[in-house]
Amino acid sequence: MTDRMNPDGNDDNDFSFNSSLWSEGRQLKVDAALELLRDGPTTDERILGLVRLGQLREHHDQVLSSAYSKSNLIRQAATTALGNFCKESDLGVLLERIFDQNTGVRKAACTALGTGKFDAARDHLWDVAQDESEEIVVRVAAVTALVRITPGSQETIAFATDFRENQKMSKSDYVYLLGLATFDEARLILEELLLEALSTATNEAYARSLLQALTKHDLSERGKSLVVRVLTELPGGRTVAITLVKKYKIIEAKADLEKLLKDPSEKLVAAAASTLLSFGLPDAEKLVLPIVKNDSSLSRYILQKLDSTECIDLLINITQNGHAGLRPIALQSLRRIDPSAALDKARQLVTDINPKVRIVAYKVLIDLDEEPALWRLQMASDPVEYIRNWRN
């Protein structure tokens, strides 16, 4: 209870700040975070200020001074934030904090040392990791930090494996560590764990964590075959599996992806469609085109999620011949994937009968063409008033 106590007697859950400030530019974000830290009426608001300043890497002195706060929560947040600055001058205070009286602060110190990749802290982190009198969460944080600092160290993973086998580390923490490591043995362990997960009635969240960890490794042929099995055997892991199928162009998954084009989940359908197109197979466009034939939320979602150069022909087709509501979206996606192709298409579409297509074409031309003033002038004489009044 003492860890959660607000020393000022305010309600920690009373958030009253204006969240719109975060979207108005970096300086506004910095100013708002500093105001929360200095004047926030609750501990949670001051913590949020520290978190934001750490993410933005601004006002280091303010964050550092908070690392000496009497409040455990403030001290913990400040310690975590210091890791983002990666300043060698912070090494001393972070090493002090691994001996803090509060468990959360000690854990935060280990995390910060790993985030900042302080090589000089390795011996201290090993001491913490091997200290059987220390809390498990702190020891796990120390091991995680060691893997971040030396991701190629097999010694650290061997220690973590032993730690895990003695049931002192959760499966999810262990899998996360394996994802950070950069050597083949870690990938082999992950593939073995995925095979085990496919062979048993496993927790799907755990299976997803295995797949997420594997996205950071180069898959073996066995690993690729396991990913294809996930598409049919572990519904909860399909989204991440499709990411891996796309990354490695696992053509063997084509039939399963075709089936997913009829899935009720728009997210899965969009991912499957995008992946099929990324294969560059002759029939891919024929498979996807019927799904984006009509203006629907699914069609719009798919077009917005397309992200590979193999989708260019489909997008050009839709900008020219697609449903009226989809054509401007297709042009926007084309601009994101291939600005040059979008520029060529925009020159053709700037006189299109569809005003929504025209305004997107104007935007593309004003942003990308060598003579933006010419297109602003042409836009100013457009027969549609809201296009004439639009400002870039």
C-alpha positions as CSV (number, residue, x, y, z in Angstrom):
1,M,0.0,0.0,0.0
2,T,2.8,2.5,0.7
3,D,4.0,2.2,-2.9
4,R,0.7,3.4,-4.2
5,M,0.3,6.2,-1.7
6,N,0.2,9.7,-3.0
7,P,2.2,11.9,-0.7
8,D,0.1,14.9,-1.4
9,G,-3.1,13.2,-0.5
10,N,-4.6,13.5,-4.0
11,D,-6.4,10.9,-6.1
12,D,-3.8,9.2,-8.3
13,N,-6.4,8.4,-10.9
14,D,-7.7,11.9,-11.3
15,F,-6.4,12.8,-14.8
16,S,-7.5,16.3,-15.8
17,F,-4.9,17.3,-18.4
18,N,-5.7,18.3,-22.0
19,S,-4.7,15.3,-24.1
20,S,-5.1,17.3,-27.3
21,L,-1.8,19.0,-26.5
22,W,0.1,15.8,-27.5
23,S,-0.9,16.1,-31.2
24,E,0.0,19.8,-31.7
25,G,3.8,19.5,-32.3
26,R,6.9,18.5,-30.4
27,Q,7.4,21.8,-28.5
28,L,3.8,21.7,-27.2
29,K,4.3,18.1,-26.2
30,V,7.5,19.1,-24.3
31,D,5.8,22.1,-22.6
32,A,2.8,20.0,-21.6
33,A,4.9,17.2,-20.2
34,L,7.0,19.7,-18.2
35,E,3.8,21.4,-16.9
36,L,2.5,18.0,-15.8
37,L,5.7,17.2,-14.0
38,R,5.9,20.6,-12.2
39,D,2.3,21.4,-11.6
40,G,0.3,18.1,-12.0
41,P,-2.1,17.9,-9.0
42,T,-1.7,14.1,-8.8
43,T,1.1,11.7,-8.7
44,D,-0.1,9.9,-11.8
45,E,0.0,13.2,-13.8
46,R,3.5,13.9,-12.6
47,I,4.5,10.4,-13.6
48,L,3.0,10.9,-17.0
49,G,5.1,14.0,-17.3
50,L,8.2,12.1,-16.5
51,V,7.3,9.3,-19.0
52,R,6.7,11.9,-21.8
53,L,9.9,13.8,-21.1
54,G,11.8,10.5,-21.2
55,Q,10.3,9.5,-24.5
56,L,11.0,13.0,-25.9
57,R,14.5,13.1,-24.3
58,E,13.9,16.6,-23.0
59,H,14.7,18.4,-19.8
60,H,17.1,15.8,-18.5
61,D,17.9,17.9,-15.4
62,Q,14.3,17.9,-14.3
63,V,14.1,14.1,-14.8
64,L,17.3,13.5,-13.0
65,S,16.2,15.6,-10.0
66,S,13.0,13.5,-9.8
67,A,15.1,10.4,-9.4
68,Y,15.8,11.6,-5.9
69,S,12.1,12.1,-5.0
70,K,10.8,10.8,-1.7
71,S,7.9,9.3,-3.6
72,N,8.6,5.7,-4.7
73,L,6.5,6.1,-7.7
74,I,8.0,9.3,-8.9
75,R,11.5,7.9,-8.3
76,Q,10.6,4.8,-10.2
77,A,9.3,6.7,-13.2
78,A,12.3,9.1,-13.3
79,T,14.7,6.2,-13.1
80,T,13.0,4.5,-16.1
81,A,13.0,7.7,-18.0
82,L,16.7,8.3,-17.5
83,G,17.4,5.2,-19.6
84,N,16.0,6.9,-22.6
85,F,18.6,9.6,-22.5
86,C,21.5,7.1,-22.7
87,K,23.8,9.6,-20.9
88,E,27.0,8.1,-19.4
89,S,26.7,10.7,-16.6
90,D,23.6,8.9,-15.4
91,L,25.4,5.6,-14.8
92,G,26.2,6.5,-11.2
93,V,22.6,7.3,-10.1
94,L,21.2,4.3,-12.0
95,L,23.7,2.0,-10.2
96,E,22.6,3.6,-6.9
97,R,19.0,2.8,-7.7
98,I,19.6,-0.9,-8.1
99,F,20.1,-0.9,-4.4
100,D,17.0,1.3,-3.7
101,Q,14.8,0.2,-0.8
102,N,11.8,0.0,-3.2
103,T,11.4,-3.1,-5.5
104,G,9.8,-1.0,-8.3
105,V,12.7,1.4,-8.4
106,R,15.3,-1.4,-8.4
107,K,13.5,-3.0,-11.3
108,A,13.3,0.4,-13.1
109,A,17.1,0.9,-12.6
110,C,17.8,-2.5,-14.3
111,T,15.5,-1.7,-17.1
112,A,17.0,1.8,-17.6
113,L,20.6,0.3,-17.7
114,G,19.4,-2.1,-20.4
115,T,17.6,0.6,-22.4
116,G,20.6,2.9,-22.3
117,K,22.9,-0.1,-23.1
118,F,25.4,0.8,-20.4
119,D,28.1,-1.7,-21.0
120,A,29.9,-0.7,-17.8
121,A,26.9,-1.9,-15.8
122,R,27.2,-5.6,-16.9
123,D,29.0,-6.8,-13.8
124,H,26.5,-5.1,-11.5
125,L,23.6,-6.5,-13.5
126,W,25.1,-10.0,-13.2
127,D,25.3,-9.6,-9.5
128,V,21.6,-8.7,-9.3
129,A,20.6,-11.5,-11.6
130,Q,22.4,-14.1,-9.5
131,D,21.3,-12.7,-6.2
132,E,18.8,-15.3,-4.8
133,S,17.7,-12.9,-2.1
134,E,16.5,-10.4,-4.7
135,E,12.9,-10.2,-5.9
136,I,12.3,-12.3,-9.0
137,V,10.9,-9.3,-11.0
138,V,14.2,-7.4,-10.4
139,R,16.3,-10.4,-11.3
140,V,14.3,-10.8,-14.5
141,A,14.8,-7.1,-15.3
142,A,18.5,-7.5,-14.8
143,V,18.7,-10.5,-17.1
144,T,16.7,-8.6,-19.7
145,A,19.0,-5.7,-19.5
146,L,22.0,-7.9,-20.0
147,V,20.5,-9.3,-23.2
148,R,19.8,-5.8,-24.4
149,I,23.4,-4.8,-23.7
150,T,25.0,-7.9,-25.3
151,P,22.3,-9.6,-27.5
152,G,24.9,-12.0,-28.9
153,S,25.8,-13.4,-25.5
154,Q,25.0,-17.1,-25.3
155,E,26.0,-17.1,-21.6
156,T,23.1,-14.8,-20.7
157,I,20.6,-16.9,-22.6
158,A,22.0,-20.0,-20.9
159,F,21.5,-18.4,-17.5
160,A,18.0,-17.3,-18.5
161,T,17.1,-20.9,-19.7
162,D,18.3,-22.3,-16.3
163,F,16.4,-19.5,-14.6
164,R,13.3,-20.5,-16.5
165,E,13.7,-24.2,-15.9
166,N,13.8,-23.5,-12.2
167,Q,10.4,-21.7,-12.6
168,K,11.8,-18.4,-11.6
169,M,10.9,-16.7,-14.9
170,S,7.6,-16.6,-16.7
171,K,7.2,-18.1,-20.2
172,S,6.4,-14.7,-21.6
173,D,9.5,-13.1,-20.1
174,Y,11.7,-15.9,-21.4
175,V,10.3,-15.7,-24.9
176,Y,10.8,-11.9,-24.9
177,L,14.5,-12.4,-24.0
178,L,14.9,-14.9,-26.9
179,G,13.4,-12.3,-29.2
180,L,16.1,-9.8,-28.1
181,A,19.0,-12.3,-28.6
182,T,20.8,-12.2,-32.0
183,F,22.2,-15.7,-32.4
184,D,20.9,-18.9,-34.0
185,E,20.4,-20.9,-30.8
186,A,17.8,-18.4,-29.6
187,R,15.9,-18.8,-32.8
188,L,16.1,-22.6,-32.6
189,I,14.7,-22.5,-29.1
190,L,11.8,-20.3,-30.2
191,E,11.0,-22.6,-33.1
192,E,11.1,-25.6,-30.7
193,L,8.7,-23.8,-28.4
194,L,6.4,-22.9,-31.3
195,L,6.3,-26.6,-32.3
196,E,5.4,-27.5,-28.8
197,A,2.7,-24.9,-28.7
198,L,1.2,-26.3,-31.9
199,S,1.3,-29.8,-30.5
200,T,-0.6,-28.9,-27.3
201,A,-3.6,-26.9,-26.3
202,T,-1.5,-23.8,-25.6
203,N,-2.5,-20.3,-24.6
204,E,-2.9,-18.3,-27.8
205,A,-1.4,-15.2,-26.2
206,Y,1.7,-17.2,-25.5
207,A,1.8,-18.5,-29.1
208,R,1.5,-14.9,-30.4
209,S,4.4,-13.9,-28.2
210,L,6.5,-16.7,-29.8
211,L,5.6,-15.4,-33.2
212,Q,6.4,-11.9,-32.2
213,A,9.8,-13.0,-31.0
214,L,10.5,-14.9,-34.2
215,T,9.8,-11.7,-36.3
216,K,13.2,-10.5,-35.0
217,H,15.1,-13.6,-36.3
218,D,15.8,-15.1,-39.7
219,L,13.5,-18.1,-39.9
220,S,14.8,-21.6,-40.9
221,E,12.8,-23.7,-43.4
222,R,11.3,-25.5,-40.4
223,G,10.3,-22.2,-38.9
224,K,8.6,-21.2,-42.1
225,S,6.6,-24.5,-42.1
226,L,5.5,-23.9,-38.5
227,V,4.3,-20.4,-39.4
228,V,2.1,-21.8,-42.1
229,R,0.7,-24.3,-39.6
230,V,-0.3,-21.4,-37.3
231,L,-2.6,-20.0,-40.0
232,T,-4.8,-23.1,-39.7
233,E,-4.2,-24.4,-36.2
234,L,-3.9,-21.2,-34.0
235,P,-6.5,-18.6,-35.0
236,G,-5.2,-16.2,-32.4
237,G,-1.7,-16.2,-34.0
238,R,-2.8,-15.6,-37.6
239,T,-2.1,-11.8,-37.7
240,V,1.5,-12.2,-36.6
241,A,1.9,-15.3,-38.7
242,I,0.8,-13.4,-41.8
243,T,3.5,-10.8,-41.0
244,L,6.1,-13.5,-41.1
245,V,4.6,-15.1,-44.3
246,K,4.9,-11.7,-46.0
247,K,8.4,-10.9,-44.7
248,Y,9.8,-14.3,-46.0
249,K,7.4,-14.6,-49.0
250,I,6.3,-18.1,-47.9
251,I,4.5,-19.1,-51.0
252,E,3.4,-22.3,-49.4
253,A,0.9,-20.3,-47.4
254,K,-1.0,-19.1,-50.5
255,A,-3.9,-21.5,-50.2
256,D,-4.4,-20.6,-46.5
257,L,-4.3,-16.9,-47.3
258,E,-6.9,-17.3,-50.0
259,K,-9.2,-18.9,-47.4
260,L,-8.6,-15.9,-45.1
261,L,-10.0,-13.6,-47.8
262,K,-13.4,-14.7,-46.6
263,D,-12.7,-14.3,-42.9
264,P,-15.1,-12.1,-40.9
265,S,-12.2,-10.1,-39.5
266,E,-11.4,-7.0,-41.7
267,K,-7.9,-6.9,-40.3
268,L,-7.2,-10.5,-41.3
269,V,-8.7,-10.0,-44.8
270,A,-6.6,-6.9,-45.3
271,A,-3.4,-8.6,-44.2
272,A,-4.1,-11.6,-46.3
273,A,-4.9,-9.5,-49.4
274,S,-1.8,-7.4,-49.0
275,T,0.4,-10.4,-48.5
276,L,-1.0,-12.2,-51.6
277,L,-0.3,-9.2,-53.7
278,S,3.2,-8.9,-52.3
279,F,4.0,-12.4,-53.6
280,G,3.8,-10.9,-57.2
281,L,1.9,-14.0,-58.5
282,P,-0.1,-13.6,-61.7
283,D,-3.5,-14.4,-60.2
284,A,-3.0,-12.3,-57.0
285,E,-4.8,-9.2,-58.4
286,K,-7.7,-11.4,-59.6
287,L,-8.1,-12.8,-56.1
288,V,-8.1,-9.4,-54.4
289,L,-10.0,-7.2,-56.9
290,P,-13.5,-8.7,-56.2
291,I,-13.1,-7.8,-52.5
292,V,-12.4,-4.2,-53.3
293,K,-15.0,-3.9,-56.1
294,N,-17.6,-2.2,-53.9
295,D,-17.3,0.8,-51.6
296,S,-17.4,-0.8,-48.1
297,S,-15.5,-0.4,-44.9
298,L,-13.6,-3.5,-45.7
299,S,-12.6,-2.2,-49.2
300,R,-11.4,1.1,-47.7
301,Y,-9.5,-0.7,-44.9
302,I,-7.7,-3.0,-47.4
303,L,-6.7,-0.1,-49.7
304,Q,-5.4,1.9,-46.7
305,K,-3.3,-1.1,-45.5
306,L,-1.7,-2.0,-48.9
307,D,2.1,-1.3,-48.6
308,S,4.1,-3.2,-51.2
309,T,5.2,-2.2,-54.7
310,E,3.4,-5.3,-56.0
311,C,0.1,-3.5,-55.2
312,I,0.8,-0.6,-57.6
313,D,-1.0,-2.1,-60.6
314,L,-4.1,-2.9,-58.5
315,L,-4.1,0.7,-57.1
316,I,-3.7,2.2,-60.5
317,N,-6.6,0.1,-61.8
318,I,-8.8,1.2,-59.0
319,T,-7.9,4.9,-59.3
320,Q,-9.0,4.7,-63.0
321,N,-11.9,2.2,-63.0
322,G,-12.8,1.5,-59.3
323,H,-15.9,2.6,-57.3
324,A,-16.2,6.3,-57.0
325,G,-15.8,6.2,-53.2
326,L,-12.6,4.1,-53.5
327,R,-10.8,5.9,-56.3
328,P,-9.4,8.8,-54.1
329,I,-8.4,6.3,-51.4
330,A,-6.5,4.3,-54.0
331,L,-4.7,7.4,-55.2
332,Q,-3.7,8.3,-51.6
333,S,-2.3,4.7,-51.1
334,L,-0.5,4.9,-54.4
335,R,1.2,8.1,-53.3
336,R,2.4,6.4,-50.1
337,I,3.8,3.4,-52.0
338,D,5.1,5.0,-55.2
339,P,5.1,8.8,-55.3
340,S,6.3,8.8,-58.9
341,A,3.4,6.6,-60.1
342,A,1.0,8.7,-58.1
343,L,2.3,11.9,-59.7
344,D,1.8,10.5,-63.2
345,K,-1.7,9.3,-62.3
346,A,-2.6,12.6,-60.6
347,R,-1.8,14.5,-63.8
348,Q,-4.5,12.4,-65.6
349,L,-7.0,12.7,-62.8
350,V,-6.9,16.4,-62.1
351,T,-9.7,16.9,-64.7
352,D,-11.7,13.9,-63.5
353,I,-15.4,14.2,-63.2
354,N,-15.3,13.1,-59.5
355,P,-14.5,16.1,-57.3
356,K,-13.1,13.9,-54.5
357,V,-10.6,12.4,-57.0
358,R,-9.7,15.8,-58.3
359,I,-8.9,17.2,-54.8
360,V,-6.6,14.3,-54.0
361,A,-5.0,14.7,-57.4
362,Y,-4.4,18.4,-56.7
363,K,-2.9,17.6,-53.3
364,V,-0.5,15.1,-54.9
365,L,0.5,17.6,-57.6
366,I,1.0,20.5,-55.2
367,D,3.1,18.4,-52.9
368,L,5.1,16.5,-55.5
369,D,5.2,18.3,-58.8
370,E,8.0,20.7,-59.7
371,E,5.5,23.5,-60.4
372,P,3.1,23.5,-57.4
373,A,2.1,27.1,-58.1
374,L,0.6,26.1,-61.5
375,W,-1.6,23.5,-59.8
376,R,-2.7,25.9,-57.1
377,L,-3.7,28.3,-59.8
378,Q,-5.7,25.6,-61.7
379,M,-7.3,24.5,-58.4
380,A,-8.4,28.1,-57.7
381,S,-10.4,28.0,-61.0
382,D,-12.0,24.6,-60.3
383,P,-15.8,24.6,-60.8
384,V,-16.4,23.1,-57.4
385,E,-16.4,25.8,-54.6
386,Y,-14.9,23.6,-51.8
387,I,-12.0,22.7,-54.0
388,R,-11.4,26.3,-54.9
389,N,-11.4,27.2,-51.2
390,W,-9.1,24.3,-50.1
391,R,-5.8,25.5,-48.8
392,N,-2.6,23.3,-48.9
